């Protein structure tokens, strides 16, 4: 909304706002709130001498009203707020900060791309090294680590194990083939004595276990009895404590009710006193010359506007304000058009960058797929070779004659 359109028209003060300071000098109110030597209050506040806080509040509101009147004398400050040069400096500073942030973001993005490329290269080198090491290991194992070449292979050779019983006669077998030794057969009497001794030992163990269990049960019953007595004592103590706490809470609640009644009576008296003082203040304000607005504004003997007496603009001043607002609107539209053109150019540049990055990613994906296909083909070739070698080993393993 501009002048006469850019902001709301000056409103009249509310009826409860104190305007009695219009008849006092500005220096008087400023010295009153600036911590200077105490001065007597205004004559219209003499009836509030007993309440210093309320008097200071009224004087502070009068000071604020005087500052508002001073601001109303300048239409640009009244309607536009902060001057344009201050706003322009803030906008310039904000744009510089944004440009610096954008430059930092671009540097960070470039560093991230370089780091990603470097890490991908390192990972590729690691994969190639690991793959080559695996191929060398497999090749060495296939050439030098076959099971027939191991020193302990003769111990696990099934042909060597089964041929010992076939090739050697019985008279050549050593003591390791014996299955029964002297002293293992105790006889019937010996077995009976051993069984009786075992039964006696078991009976003694059972008796000892029953005695130990009875003793443990007695100890458990003793501890249970003591725990029951202790729980009864704790229950009595808790009941007594709860009863004392309940009595204390009842006394506290009764005391709180009495204090609340006293506080309520005090608040009622205070509200009645404030309502009476507010009524007197409202009556004095509503019958003042400032509120009735008899004159648009007053001019002093020096030819200048009197402070606090300005109400509204003249027709010529309003026309000047409208003209200034129109110029501001034209400038704002031209500025918005320039910003839109800049945004469109930035969007076109961004689309070009995105297209280039997309092409780079597609080429990278194609190279990765070709590399993966080569790895799969190599794996298939190695798997076929391993399968053929396994079939040959199994054929040799299942043959009747050992092949070396």
PEQUI-V115243 format. One line per field, one symbol per residue. ss: DSSP state (h for helix, s for strand, l for the rest). phi: phi as a letter, one per 30 degrees, with the letter a starting at -180 (. if undefined). A space follows every 50 residues. Layout:
BEGIN
ss->???
phi->???
END
This chain:
BEGIN
ss->lsllsslllllllllllllhhhhllhhhhhhhhlllllllllhhhhhhll lhhhhhhhhhhhhhhhhhhhhhllhhhhhhlllhhhhhhhhhhhhhhhhh hhhhhhhhhhhhhhhhhhhhhhhhhhhhhhhhhhhhhhhhhhhhllhhhl llhhhhlhhhhhhhhhhllhhhllhhhlllllllllhhhhhhhhhhhhhh hhhhhhhhhhhhhhhhhhhhhhhhhhhhhhhhhhhhhhhhhhhhhhhhhh hhhhhhhhhhhhhhhhhhhhhhhhhhhhhhhhhhhhllhhhhllllllsl llllslllllllllhhhhhhhhhhhhhhhhhhhhhhhhhhhhhhhhhhhh hhhhhhhhhhhhhhhhhhhhhhhhhhhhhhhhhhhhhhhhhhhhhhhhll llll
phi->.ddiadaddecdddddddbdddccddddddddccidddbdddddcddcdd cddddddddddddddddddddddcddddcciddddddddddddddddddd ddddddddddddddddddddddddddddddddddddddddddcbbddddd dcdddcdddddddddddcdddcddddddcbcdjdddiddddddddddddd dddddddddddddddddddddddddddddddddddddddddddddddddd ddddddddddddddddddddddddddddddddddddcdddddhdcdaccd ddicdddicdcadddddddddddddddddddddddddddddddddddddd dddddddddddddddddddddddddddddddddddddddddddddddddd cdcc
END
